[in-house]
């Protein structure tokens, strides 16, 4: 149970700190980006929660035993090395990681964010905001019915 929770925590940490993506939206602010990232991460995590599995990445094995001998002053001295067990290696994988990443990206794209190739391109996209729209005209007041 503890190793599953530890694996889940590691998975979440990797999700949150993973690769550095540079998202931008014309006229987008850092606060809007932070909100969109958090909302999309939450939505993707709810849609595709971690499905963790421990897999063996390397089987255990015995190292070969080797004996080296040399003679000194008419006496033979031998030294044996190896012959010990190297335990198997394991890793945790998340079967939903790719689906969760795809859902996150789709969410960001649907909210108007663009994945830039680097920080400079993201800044250029952000600066490319269209001019602000003029305010809408005041709404006309509904007329009261005429009294005869």
Secondary structure, 3 states (H helix, E strand, C coil): CHHHHHHHHHHHHHHHHCCCCEEECCCCCHHHHHHHHHHHHHHHHHHCCCCEEEEEEECCEECCCEEEEEEECCEEEEEEECCCEECCEEEEEECCHHHHHHHHHHHHHHCCCEEECCHHHHHHHHHCCCCCCCCCCCCCCCCCCCCC
